[in-house]
Amino acid sequence: MRTATRSLLLLMLACSSAPEAPSASSKQALQPDEVAPRDLAVILPLIDDAPVHAEASLGTAGRALPESWYRAVERAFDGTDAEDALQHENRYGDWRLVSFRVAPCSPLQPALGPDTEALCWPEVRLVWQPVLEDERIHARFSPAFADDRAIHALYDVAPERTADAETAARVRAWIARLREGGRLTSAERATFVAQRDAAARALVEAAVALRGEGLPRSAFEGLAARPETFDAASAELFRARVVHFLERYAAPRALRELTAFSLPEGREPAHLDAWIFVAFEGQEGAIRPVPIRLTAPDDGRELFDFGFAQVASQGRDDEALHAALPTLERDAIEASVLLEAGDRERLGAVIADRRERLVPHTSCASCHKLNPLTFDFHNLSYLEDRDVTVAPRVERDVALDLAWIRANLGGEPAPTPDPDPTPDPDPTPDPDPTPDPEPTPDPDPTPDPEPAPDPEPAPDPAPTPDPEPTPDALGFEDVTPRAIPDADARGTTLTFSSERAFVVGTVRAELSIRHSYRGDLRVELEHDGRIWPLHARAGGGADDLVLDLETDLFAGSTSQGVWTLRVADEARADVGELERVRLTIRPSDAPPPAEAWSARWEGDPVAIPDDDPTGVELVLEGPGAA
């Protein structure tokens, strides 16, 4: 009966409107503040009433996880420490989707820089695991047991979903150029950013549309299993929506990259203490093994080639890397890789933050070794029959993605440049010049004693007092020299607190840093969940850094609360100090936020009637109530 239900649901979805780019009206419906963590990190339960298996059909796109990919992964592990563990412990039919990530802004460039969060493209990341049901593992019965291995599949959102064929082809070429470390002209960049936002908006809208009907936003806070999976009926509906989403955004031909990791045979992670990683690239629906390479965050140069497999333990990274270390750029590698167990305290926060290290800037094992349980290498998947593991990097990524959505997708969607040619008929109103004889009766202006009132606009220097808000602006200044710790991503922080509440318009930051190598420096201002990157390791070996910048990134937020400035030196040797900081926070023309107030019930306890939808009503009157 369950299979019949699924078939009917999928048929209903297939018969609905084709998954074309969202209409303008649906785009305008996106409310960035409504997007929640569980929209961007979708976790499916281990005991799942309606799992999405590897062989799930995506219509004409094929299977969700093609069996040919799975066999290629099996072959890649042959000859490694994992050997034939997959063949002995799992079948293709055991593999199911356990989670997926919706990433609105996946960085494209090989190196970190000021454009890392701008020159990006939306991406979907699927996580597959083999889950055994009703099995006896190590003499213990388990209703659901996830083996210690996973497949991560990454898909670019197709530009064709929101652009015509010609524009989409240009966007694809720009994406390829950026991934190679190339640049865009200012005109190309403007079009690219407009298309990026359109594609990201469509993806996020599709993710939010997965929600079960009637569930409030609060049901999607935190990172845990989706609420739609808590009962069988809603789980079936949710599965159908997920499969439809995969058809649109994770078809096999859209695969860009696939990685997999596995424990050797035996199901004893703490004792076996070896995890093997392999990597592939997508090729028109097929996959091809590729070497795993470690690159430098400052310019993307190669630091080490692991070959076609990387092996690591809880305490050490790949022995091949350790053996080659004396001949390599040791300082650069030690700043990015958890070579030994003790490195996690020093580097964990750096590796967990994509603004500090992109995935290629550290080793596969380092990315997977940030969990409190040292033999849990999972990022957004399951270790055996435990609760889902949500790694620190995933938590940080989701927080950054939510901030990016608020900062970049808050306004109305920018019109695609293609409609702009259509208004080219505007020259047709050139007939308007023909009525230009009407201006000849411009003698009407000559009798204009109205120019006399024109002086009345002259008193319109009332707008000039618009700087009067400037006195209302908030100003913070610190002129105490502060040392910037060398090679420490945590850096030095200054916090400014404001009790005043007004709607922020723009923020100006002026600061002076004395330093012998400005390319080591990263400077950020954070407030209300938004992060302004003032400087991101640009400038190479030039001395000192003086900034005077203004932004509207914080527009619409309240001035009240904590403003945090962070200055970090992320490389060894050169040192310096923060000499002076001044922040000016100017109000916008928007009305101030409503005054916050609280209330407390101090009467007798009130009974809540059982099985009565009317319930109990308490009326609390705030300031200004009649």
C-alpha positions as CSV (number, residue, x, y, z in Angstrom):
1,M,0.0,0.0,0.0
2,R,2.9,2.4,0.8
3,T,4.4,1.9,-2.7
4,A,1.0,2.7,-4.2
5,T,0.7,5.8,-2.2
6,R,4.2,7.0,-3.2
7,S,3.4,6.3,-6.9
8,L,0.2,8.3,-6.7
9,L,2.0,11.2,-4.9
10,L,4.8,11.3,-7.5
11,L,2.2,11.2,-10.3
12,M,0.4,14.1,-8.8
13,L,3.6,16.1,-8.6
14,A,4.6,15.1,-12.1
15,C,1.2,16.3,-13.4
16,S,1.6,19.7,-11.7
17,S,3.1,22.7,-13.4
18,A,6.6,22.0,-14.8
19,P,9.5,23.0,-12.6
20,E,10.4,26.2,-14.5
21,A,12.0,29.2,-13.0
22,P,9.7,30.8,-10.4
23,S,7.5,33.6,-11.5
24,A,8.2,37.1,-10.5
25,S,5.3,37.0,-8.0
26,S,6.7,33.9,-6.4
27,K,10.1,35.5,-6.2
28,Q,8.7,38.5,-4.4
29,A,7.1,36.2,-1.9
30,L,10.5,35.2,-0.5
31,Q,10.8,36.7,3.0
32,P,14.5,36.2,4.0
33,D,13.6,36.4,7.7
34,E,11.3,33.5,7.3
35,V,14.0,31.1,6.1
36,A,15.1,28.9,9.0
37,P,18.0,26.5,9.7
38,R,16.1,23.3,8.9
39,D,15.2,24.8,5.4
40,L,18.9,24.8,4.6
41,A,20.0,21.6,6.4
42,V,17.3,19.0,5.8
43,I,17.9,16.0,8.1
44,L,15.9,12.8,7.5
45,P,15.4,10.4,10.5
46,L,17.4,7.2,10.9
47,I,14.1,5.3,11.5
48,D,12.3,6.7,8.5
49,D,8.7,5.7,7.5
50,A,9.3,7.0,3.9
51,P,13.0,6.8,3.1
52,V,14.5,8.1,-0.2
53,H,16.5,5.1,-1.4
54,A,19.4,5.2,-3.8
55,E,17.3,3.7,-6.5
56,A,14.5,6.3,-6.2
57,S,13.4,7.4,-9.6
58,L,13.8,11.0,-10.6
59,G,11.7,10.5,-13.7
60,T,13.6,11.0,-16.9
61,A,16.7,12.1,-15.0
62,G,17.3,8.5,-13.8
63,R,18.0,7.2,-10.3
64,A,18.7,9.5,-7.4
65,L,22.1,7.7,-6.7
66,P,22.9,5.8,-10.0
67,E,24.2,2.3,-9.4
68,S,27.1,3.0,-11.7
69,W,28.3,5.7,-9.3
70,Y,28.0,3.2,-6.4
71,R,30.0,0.6,-8.3
72,A,32.7,3.2,-9.1
73,V,32.9,4.1,-5.4
74,E,33.3,0.4,-4.5
75,R,36.2,0.1,-7.1
76,A,37.9,3.2,-5.7
77,F,38.0,1.7,-2.2
78,D,39.6,-1.5,-3.5
79,G,43.3,-1.4,-2.9
80,T,42.9,0.9,0.0
81,D,42.6,0.0,3.7
82,A,38.8,-0.2,3.2
83,E,39.3,-3.0,0.6
84,D,36.0,-4.7,-0.1
85,A,34.1,-3.6,3.0
86,L,31.3,-2.1,1.0
87,Q,30.7,-5.4,-0.9
88,H,30.8,-7.5,2.4
89,E,28.7,-5.2,4.6
90,N,26.3,-3.4,2.3
91,R,24.2,-3.7,-0.8
92,Y,23.3,-0.9,-3.2
93,G,19.7,-1.2,-1.9
94,D,20.8,-0.3,1.7
95,W,21.9,3.2,0.7
96,R,19.4,6.1,1.4
97,L,19.4,9.8,1.6
98,V,20.0,10.9,5.2
99,S,20.4,14.6,4.7
100,F,20.9,17.4,2.2
101,R,22.1,21.0,2.3
102,V,20.8,24.0,0.4
103,A,23.7,26.4,0.0
104,P,22.7,29.7,-1.6
105,C,26.3,30.9,-2.0
106,S,29.0,28.3,-2.5
107,P,32.3,30.0,-3.1
108,L,33.8,29.6,-6.6
109,Q,37.3,31.1,-6.5
110,P,40.2,28.8,-5.5
111,A,41.6,31.4,-3.0
112,L,40.0,33.4,-0.2
113,G,39.5,37.1,-0.9
114,P,37.2,40.1,-0.6
115,D,34.9,38.5,-3.2
116,T,34.6,35.1,-1.6
117,E,31.0,35.7,-0.5
118,A,30.1,37.6,-3.7
119,L,31.5,35.5,-6.5
120,C,29.6,32.4,-5.5
121,W,26.9,30.1,-6.9
122,P,24.0,28.2,-5.3
123,E,24.6,24.5,-4.7
124,V,22.8,21.4,-3.4
125,R,24.7,18.8,-1.4
126,L,23.3,15.3,-0.8
127,V,24.5,12.9,1.9
128,W,23.9,9.2,1.3
129,Q,24.5,6.3,3.9
130,P,23.9,2.6,4.0
131,V,21.2,2.0,6.7
132,L,20.5,-1.6,7.9
133,E,17.0,-2.2,9.3
134,D,16.1,-4.8,12.0
135,E,19.6,-6.3,12.1
136,R,21.6,-7.8,14.9
137,I,24.9,-5.9,15.1
138,H,27.6,-7.0,17.6
139,A,25.0,-9.3,19.3
140,R,22.6,-6.4,19.8
141,F,19.3,-5.9,17.8
142,S,19.0,-2.6,16.1
143,P,15.9,-1.3,14.3
144,A,18.2,1.0,12.2
145,F,22.0,1.0,12.0
146,A,24.0,3.3,9.8
147,D,27.4,1.9,8.7
148,D,30.4,4.2,9.2
149,R,30.6,5.4,5.6
150,A,28.9,8.0,3.4
151,I,28.7,9.5,0.0
152,H,28.5,13.3,-0.5
153,A,27.3,14.5,-3.9
154,L,27.4,18.2,-4.9
155,Y,25.3,19.8,-7.6
156,D,25.4,23.3,-9.1
157,V,22.0,24.9,-9.6
158,A,21.5,25.1,-13.4
159,P,21.6,28.7,-14.6
160,E,18.9,27.7,-17.2
161,R,16.4,27.5,-14.4
162,T,16.2,31.3,-14.1
163,A,17.9,32.5,-17.4
164,D,17.4,32.1,-21.1
165,A,19.8,29.8,-23.0
166,E,22.2,32.5,-24.1
167,T,22.6,34.1,-20.7
168,A,22.9,30.7,-19.0
169,A,25.7,29.7,-21.3
170,R,27.6,32.9,-20.4
171,V,27.0,32.3,-16.7
172,R,28.4,28.7,-17.1
173,A,31.5,30.1,-18.8
174,W,32.0,32.7,-16.0
175,I,31.6,30.0,-13.3
176,A,34.3,27.9,-15.0
177,R,36.5,30.9,-15.3
178,L,36.1,31.8,-11.6
179,R,36.9,28.3,-10.5
180,E,40.1,28.5,-12.5
181,G,41.0,31.7,-10.6
182,G,40.0,34.1,-13.4
183,R,38.3,37.4,-13.1
184,L,35.1,39.1,-14.4
185,T,34.8,42.5,-16.0
186,S,32.6,45.0,-14.2
187,A,29.8,44.5,-16.8
188,E,30.1,40.7,-16.5
189,R,30.1,40.9,-12.8
190,A,26.9,42.9,-12.7
191,T,25.1,40.4,-14.8
192,F,26.6,37.5,-12.9
193,V,25.5,38.8,-9.5
194,A,21.9,39.4,-10.8
195,Q,21.8,35.8,-12.1
196,R,23.4,34.5,-8.9
197,D,20.7,36.1,-6.9
198,A,17.9,34.9,-9.2
199,A,19.2,31.3,-9.0
200,A,19.7,31.5,-5.2
201,R,16.3,32.9,-4.7
202,A,14.6,30.2,-6.7
203,L,16.6,27.5,-4.8
204,V,15.7,28.9,-1.4
205,E,12.1,29.3,-2.3
206,A,12.0,25.7,-3.4
207,A,13.6,24.6,-0.1
208,V,11.0,26.6,1.9
209,A,8.3,25.1,-0.2
210,L,9.2,21.6,1.2
211,R,7.6,22.6,4.5
212,G,4.5,20.7,5.7
213,E,1.3,22.7,5.5
214,G,0.5,24.7,8.6
215,L,3.8,24.3,10.4
216,P,5.1,27.5,11.9
217,R,8.6,28.8,11.3
218,S,9.5,27.9,14.9
219,A,9.2,24.2,13.9
220,F,12.3,24.7,11.6
221,E,14.6,26.3,14.1
222,G,17.6,24.3,15.3
223,L,19.3,21.5,13.3
224,A,17.4,18.2,13.8
225,A,15.1,15.8,11.8
226,R,12.4,17.5,9.8
227,P,9.0,17.7,11.7
228,E,7.2,16.4,8.6
229,T,8.8,13.0,9.2
230,F,7.3,12.4,12.6
231,D,4.3,10.4,11.4
232,A,3.9,8.1,8.5
233,A,1.2,10.1,6.6
234,S,3.1,13.4,6.5
235,A,6.4,11.5,5.9
236,E,5.0,10.1,2.7
237,L,4.0,13.6,1.5
238,F,7.3,15.0,2.5
239,R,9.2,12.2,0.6
240,A,7.2,13.0,-2.5
241,R,8.1,16.7,-2.2
242,V,11.8,15.8,-1.6
243,V,11.9,13.6,-4.7
244,H,10.4,16.4,-6.8
245,F,13.0,18.8,-5.4
246,L,15.8,16.3,-6.4
247,E,14.4,16.1,-9.9
248,R,14.8,19.9,-10.2
249,Y,18.1,20.5,-8.4
250,A,20.0,17.2,-8.1
251,A,19.6,15.3,-11.3
252,P,22.6,13.0,-12.1
253,R,23.7,15.1,-15.1
254,A,24.1,18.2,-12.8
255,L,26.6,16.5,-10.5
256,R,29.8,18.5,-10.1
257,E,31.7,16.6,-7.5
258,L,31.3,13.5,-5.4
259,T,33.4,12.3,-2.3
260,A,33.0,9.2,-0.2
261,F,34.6,8.0,3.0
262,S,34.5,4.6,4.7
263,L,35.8,2.6,7.7
264,P,37.4,-0.7,6.9
265,E,35.3,-3.8,7.5
266,G,34.4,-4.6,11.0
267,R,32.0,-1.9,12.3
268,E,34.4,-0.9,15.2
269,P,35.4,2.7,14.5
270,A,37.3,3.3,17.8
271,H,39.3,0.1,17.4
272,L,39.9,0.1,13.6
273,D,40.8,3.8,13.7
274,A,41.2,4.4,10.0
275,W,39.0,6.4,7.6
276,I,39.6,6.4,3.9
277,F,38.5,9.2,1.5
278,V,38.1,9.1,-2.3
279,A,36.9,11.8,-4.7
280,F,35.3,12.0,-8.2
281,E,34.2,14.7,-10.6
282,G,30.9,14.7,-12.5
283,Q,31.0,14.2,-16.3
284,E,27.6,14.4,-18.0
285,G,25.9,12.0,-15.6
286,A,29.0,9.8,-15.1
287,I,31.8,10.1,-12.5
288,R,35.6,9.9,-12.8
289,P,38.1,9.5,-10.0
290,V,40.3,12.5,-9.3
291,P,43.2,13.1,-6.9
292,I,42.6,14.7,-3.5
293,R,44.7,17.9,-3.4
294,L,45.4,20.4,-0.6
295,T,45.7,24.0,-1.7
296,A,46.7,27.3,0.0
297,P,44.0,29.7,1.1
298,D,45.9,32.8,0.0
299,D,46.3,32.0,-3.7
300,G,45.0,28.5,-4.3
301,R,48.5,27.0,-5.1
302,E,48.9,23.3,-4.5
303,L,50.5,22.3,-1.2
304,F,50.2,18.5,-1.4
305,D,48.7,15.8,-3.6
306,F,47.3,12.9,-1.6
307,G,46.7,10.8,-4.7
308,F,43.4,9.0,-5.3
309,A,42.8,8.2,-1.6
310,Q,43.5,9.8,1.7
311,V,43.8,7.7,4.9
312,A,43.6,9.2,8.4
313,S,43.1,8.2,12.0
314,Q,41.7,10.0,15.0
315,G,45.1,11.3,16.1
316,R,47.0,11.8,12.8
317,D,46.4,12.8,9.2
318,D,47.7,10.8,6.3
319,E,51.1,9.2,6.9
320,A,52.1,10.2,3.3
321,L,51.6,13.8,4.2
322,H,53.7,13.4,7.4
323,A,56.5,11.7,5.5
324,A,56.6,14.5,2.9
325,L,56.3,17.4,5.3
326,P,60.0,18.3,5.5
327,T,60.0,18.9,1.8
328,L,56.8,20.9,1.8
329,E,55.6,24.4,2.9
330,R,55.3,23.3,6.5
331,D,54.1,26.5,7.9
332,A,51.2,26.8,5.4
333,I,50.2,23.2,6.0
334,E,50.4,23.4,9.8
335,A,48.1,26.5,9.6
336,S,45.4,24.5,7.8
337,V,45.6,20.7,8.6
338,L,45.0,18.8,11.9
339,L,48.3,16.9,11.6
340,E,48.1,15.7,15.2
341,A,45.3,15.3,17.8
342,G,46.4,18.4,19.7
343,D,45.9,20.6,16.7
344,R,42.2,20.7,17.0
345,E,42.1,23.2,19.8
346,R,44.3,25.5,17.8
347,L,42.7,25.1,14.4
348,G,39.2,23.8,15.0
349,A,37.5,27.2,14.8
350,V,39.5,28.1,11.7
351,I,38.6,24.9,9.8
352,A,34.9,25.2,10.8
353,D,34.6,28.7,9.2
354,R,34.5,28.9,5.4
355,R,35.7,32.5,5.6
356,E,39.0,31.1,7.0
357,R,39.4,27.9,5.0
358,L,37.4,26.6,2.0
359,V,37.2,22.9,1.7
360,P,40.2,22.5,-0.6
361,H,42.3,24.5,1.9
362,T,42.3,21.7,4.4
363,S,42.4,17.9,4.3
364,C,39.3,15.7,4.0
365,A,40.1,14.2,7.4
366,S,40.5,17.6,9.1
367,C,37.0,18.7,7.9
368,H,35.6,15.5,9.5
369,K,37.5,15.6,12.8
370,L,35.8,18.5,14.5
371,N,33.2,16.5,16.6
372,P,33.5,16.0,20.4
373,L,33.5,12.2,19.9
374,T,36.9,11.7,18.2
375,F,35.9,8.6,16.3
376,D,32.8,10.2,14.8
377,F,33.9,11.5,11.4
378,H,30.4,12.4,10.3
379,N,29.3,15.9,9.3
380,L,25.6,15.7,8.7
381,S,24.9,12.0,8.9
382,Y,24.7,9.1,11.4
383,L,27.3,7.1,13.4
384,E,25.7,3.7,13.9
385,D,22.4,4.0,15.8
386,R,23.2,7.3,17.5
387,D,21.5,10.7,17.0
388,V,22.5,12.6,13.9
389,T,25.9,14.2,13.9
390,V,25.8,17.9,13.0
391,A,29.5,19.0,12.7
392,P,30.6,22.5,13.8
393,R,31.4,23.4,10.2
394,V,27.8,22.6,9.2
395,E,26.4,24.7,12.0
396,R,28.6,27.6,11.0
397,D,27.8,27.3,7.3
398,V,24.1,27.4,8.0
399,A,24.5,30.5,10.1
400,L,26.5,32.2,7.4
401,D,24.0,31.2,4.7
402,L,21.1,32.6,6.7
403,A,23.0,35.9,7.1
404,W,23.9,35.9,3.3
405,I,20.2,35.4,2.4
406,R,19.2,38.3,4.6
407,A,21.9,40.5,3.1
408,N,21.5,39.6,-0.5
409,L,17.9,38.3,-1.1
410,G,16.0,40.8,0.9
411,G,14.9,43.1,-1.9
412,E,12.8,42.4,-4.9
413,P,14.5,40.2,-7.5
414,A,16.6,42.2,-9.9
415,P,15.2,42.0,-13.4
416,T,17.2,39.7,-15.6
417,P,19.1,41.7,-18.2
418,D,17.2,40.1,-21.0
419,P,14.0,41.9,-20.4
420,D,16.1,45.1,-20.6
421,P,16.3,44.8,-24.4
422,T,12.5,44.5,-24.5
423,P,12.1,48.0,-23.1
424,D,14.2,49.1,-26.1
425,P,10.9,49.9,-27.8
426,D,11.1,52.9,-25.5
427,P,12.7,54.7,-28.5
428,T,9.3,54.4,-30.1
429,P,8.0,57.1,-27.8
430,D,10.3,59.3,-29.9
431,P,7.0,60.6,-31.3
432,D,6.9,62.5,-28.0
433,P,9.5,64.8,-29.5
434,T,6.9,65.5,-32.2
435,P,4.6,67.1,-29.7
436,D,7.7,69.1,-28.8
437,P,6.0,72.0,-30.5
438,E,3.9,72.0,-27.3
439,P,7.0,73.2,-25.5
440,T,7.0,76.2,-27.9
441,P,4.0,77.5,-25.8
442,D,6.8,77.7,-23.2
443,P,5.8,81.3,-22.9
444,D,3.6,79.9,-20.1
445,P,6.7,79.5,-18.0
446,T,7.6,83.1,-18.8
447,P,4.6,84.5,-17.1
448,D,5.8,82.3,-14.3
449,P,5.6,84.5,-11.4
450,E,5.8,80.9,-10.1
451,P,9.6,81.4,-10.2
452,A,8.9,83.8,-7.4
453,P,7.6,80.9,-5.3
454,D,10.7,79.1,-6.6
455,P,12.6,80.9,-3.9
456,E,10.2,79.0,-1.6
457,P,12.0,75.8,-2.7
458,A,15.2,77.7,-1.9
459,P,14.3,77.6,1.8
460,D,14.2,73.9,1.0
461,P,17.5,73.9,2.6
462,A,15.3,72.0,5.0
463,P,16.7,69.0,3.1
464,T,20.2,70.3,3.9
465,P,19.4,69.9,7.5
466,D,19.0,66.2,6.6
467,P,22.4,66.1,8.1
468,E,20.5,66.8,11.3
469,P,20.1,63.0,11.6
470,T,23.9,63.0,11.7
471,P,23.8,64.4,15.2
472,D,21.4,61.5,15.9
473,A,23.9,59.1,14.5
474,L,25.7,56.7,16.8
475,G,29.4,57.1,17.1
476,F,32.0,54.8,18.7
477,E,35.7,55.4,18.8
478,D,38.7,53.6,20.3
479,V,42.2,55.0,20.1
480,T,43.9,52.5,22.4
481,P,46.6,50.6,20.5
482,R,45.9,46.9,20.6
483,A,48.3,44.1,19.6
484,I,47.0,41.8,17.0
485,P,48.0,38.1,17.9
486,D,50.2,36.6,15.2
487,A,48.9,33.6,13.2
488,D,45.7,33.4,15.3
489,A,42.4,33.4,13.4
490,R,40.6,34.5,16.6
491,G,42.4,37.8,16.4
492,T,41.6,40.8,18.6
493,T,38.0,41.9,19.1
494,L,36.4,45.2,20.1
495,T,32.8,45.3,21.2
496,F,30.6,48.4,21.2
497,S,27.2,48.3,22.9
498,S,24.3,50.6,22.1
499,E,21.3,51.1,24.3
500,R,19.7,53.4,21.7
501,A,17.3,51.8,19.2
502,F,16.7,53.2,15.7
503,V,16.5,51.7,12.2
504,V,20.0,51.6,10.8
505,G,20.6,53.2,7.4
506,T,24.4,53.1,6.7
507,V,27.5,52.3,8.7
508,R,30.9,53.9,8.2
509,A,34.0,52.3,9.5
510,E,37.3,54.1,9.8
511,L,40.4,52.3,11.2
512,S,44.1,52.4,11.1
513,I,46.3,49.3,11.5
514,R,50.1,49.3,11.7
515,H,51.4,46.0,10.2
516,S,54.3,44.9,8.1
517,Y,52.3,42.6,5.8
518,R,48.6,43.7,5.2
519,G,47.9,40.5,3.2
520,D,47.9,38.6,6.6
521,L,44.9,40.6,7.9
522,R,41.2,39.9,8.0
523,V,38.8,42.6,9.4
524,E,35.1,42.1,10.0
525,L,32.3,44.0,11.7
526,E,29.4,41.9,13.0
527,H,26.0,42.9,14.3
528,D,22.5,41.4,14.4
529,G,23.7,38.2,12.6
530,R,25.2,40.1,9.7
531,I,28.9,40.2,8.9
532,W,30.6,43.0,6.9
533,P,34.0,41.9,5.5
534,L,36.0,45.1,5.5
535,H,39.3,43.5,4.5
536,A,40.0,39.9,3.5
537,R,43.8,39.3,3.3
538,A,44.3,41.5,0.3
539,G,47.2,43.8,-0.5
540,G,50.1,41.2,-0.4
541,G,53.2,42.5,1.3
542,A,52.3,46.2,1.5
543,D,52.7,47.8,4.9
544,D,49.9,49.0,7.1
545,L,46.2,49.3,6.5
546,V,44.0,52.4,6.6
547,L,40.3,52.0,5.8
548,D,37.4,54.4,5.4
549,L,34.4,52.5,4.2
550,E,30.6,52.8,4.2
551,T,28.0,50.1,3.8
552,D,24.2,49.6,3.8
553,L,24.6,45.9,4.7
554,F,23.1,46.6,8.2
555,A,20.2,48.6,6.8
556,G,16.9,47.7,8.4
557,S,18.4,46.3,11.5
558,T,18.2,48.0,14.9
559,S,21.1,49.9,16.2
560,Q,20.6,48.5,19.6
561,G,22.8,45.7,20.9
562,V,26.4,44.7,20.4
563,W,28.6,45.7,17.5
564,T,31.7,43.5,17.2
565,L,34.9,44.4,15.3
566,R,37.4,41.6,14.7
567,V,40.9,42.0,13.4
568,A,42.9,38.8,12.8
569,D,46.4,38.1,11.6
570,E,46.1,34.7,9.9
571,A,49.8,34.0,8.9
572,R,53.1,33.7,10.7
573,A,56.0,36.1,11.0
574,D,54.7,39.7,10.5
575,V,53.0,41.4,13.4
576,G,51.2,44.6,14.1
577,E,48.6,46.5,16.1
578,L,45.2,48.1,15.7
579,E,45.8,51.8,16.4
580,R,42.4,53.5,15.9
581,V,38.8,52.6,15.2
582,R,35.8,54.8,14.6
583,L,32.3,53.6,13.8
584,T,29.5,55.9,12.7
585,I,26.0,54.3,12.5
586,R,23.5,56.5,10.7
587,P,19.7,56.1,11.0
588,S,17.5,55.5,8.0
589,D,14.3,57.3,7.1
590,A,12.3,54.3,8.2
591,P,10.2,54.6,11.4
592,P,11.9,53.4,14.6
593,P,11.2,49.9,15.9
594,A,8.4,49.5,18.3
595,E,9.4,49.9,21.9
596,A,10.1,46.5,23.5
597,W,8.0,45.7,26.6
598,S,7.3,42.7,28.8
599,A,4.4,41.5,30.9
600,R,3.8,39.0,33.7
601,W,0.7,37.3,34.9
602,E,0.3,37.7,38.7
603,G,-3.2,36.5,39.2
604,D,-4.3,33.1,40.4
605,P,-3.4,30.1,38.3
606,V,-5.9,29.6,35.5
607,A,-7.0,26.1,34.5
608,I,-6.6,25.1,30.8
609,P,-9.8,23.3,29.7
610,D,-9.1,19.8,28.4
611,D,-10.0,19.0,24.8
612,D,-11.4,22.5,24.2
613,P,-10.0,24.4,21.2
614,T,-11.3,27.7,22.8
615,G,-8.7,27.4,25.5
616,V,-8.0,30.3,27.9
617,E,-7.5,33.9,26.7
618,L,-5.3,36.4,28.6
619,V,-5.3,40.0,27.3
620,L,-2.0,41.9,28.0
621,E,-2.0,45.6,27.2
622,G,1.3,47.1,26.3
623,P,2.4,50.8,26.3
624,G,0.0,53.0,24.5
625,A,-3.0,50.7,24.9
626,A,-6.3,52.4,25.3
